[in-house]
Amino acid sequence: MGADVVAIGTGDRRYADAFARDTEIPFLVLVDDGAEAAEAASIPTLSWYRLLHWTTWKATRATSKRGYHVHKAGKRVKQMGATFVIGAGDRIRYEHVDHDSTDHAPLGEVVAALRDA
């Protein structure tokens, strides 16, 4: 679709390299070890209660059964994730802030936003 895709993670470089290799990600993976990107985008962190809540464990188990695993937790394990589609002029065309560690932007919404960008 002509878009540039970049992933920004919370682990160190070795973790990012292993993640990209193991998941065969064909795009750039950066590391936000100091949380500068997360803070700039106002992405919240989870409480320990929410991170360890039974619903999170249940979703993590279901994700693992589908073949996806957390390789190694970064030092900011409570940092929530987010997905952005940024169009011309740095205009945010789509934003999804994860509610917990197993929540991610629906791919159909991301693709639709890419088409509209």
N, C-alpha and C positions, 0 to 999 in steps of 0.2 A: 504493500500500500504506500510505499515511499516514506514511511516513518522511521525515525531513529529511536531505538529502544535502549534504555539504560536501566540497570538494576542497581540500587544502592542498599547495601547491607550493613549490619551492625557488628559483624565479626571482624577478625583480622584478615590480612591479605592471604595467609595460608588457607583460612577457612573459605574465603571468596573463591580462590583458585580451585579448591576441592569441590565446592558447590557447583561452579560453572562446568567443571570437567564431568562430575558425576551425573549432573542433570542435562548435560549436552546443550547448555544455553549458548546460542550463537551470537549473543550480543554482549556489549560491555557490562562488566560488573565492577562497581566501585565500592569502597569501604567508607562508612561514615562513623569511624571509631570514636570521634569526639562529640557526636550528636549534633553537629552544626546544621546539617541538612534537615534533620528531624525537628530541631528547634525553629529553624527558619520557616518551616511549613506548618508549625504548630501541631505536630503529631504527638498525641499524649502517650503516656506510659500506663501500664496496667498496675493495679495494686497486686500484692502477693495473693490476696484472697481471690481476686478474679482470675489471676494466672493459674492458680491451683484449684479452681472451682471444678466440680464434677462434670459440668457441661463441657468445659475445655478439654478435660481428659477424655471424655466420650468422643468428642469430635477429633481429637488427636489420634485416638485408636482407630476410628473409621478411616481417617486419612492414611494411616500406616497400612491398613488392610488393602488400600488401593495402590500401595507401592511407594508412597511418598514418606520420607523420614527426615527428621531433624538430624543432620550429621553431627553437629556439635553446637551447643548454644554459645552465642557470643557473650561478651561481658555485660551487655545491656539487654538481658533476656526479657525484661518487662517492656521494652520499646515496642509500641504498636507499629504496624506497617501501613502503607497507603499506596494508592495508585493514582497517578495524574496523567492526563493527556494535555500537553501544552501545544497550542497552535501558534500561528504567525504572530509576531509582536509579543511573544511570551504570555499570551492570553491563555488562562486555564480553561480548557474545553470540557474537562471531566475531572471529578475528584471523588475518590472513595477512601475513607479512613476506616481501617479495620476496627471492628468492635472487640475482637479477641484474637488470640494467636492463630486461630484456625479460619478466621473470616478473611476473605479476599474478594477483590472486585470481580463481578461476573464478567467473564470474557466477552460475552455478547455485547454488554454495555461498553466495554473498552473499544471493541472493533467498531461499534456504531459511532462512538465519539471520534475515532480516527477518520472515519469516512467524512464526518462533518467538519473536521479540522481542516 
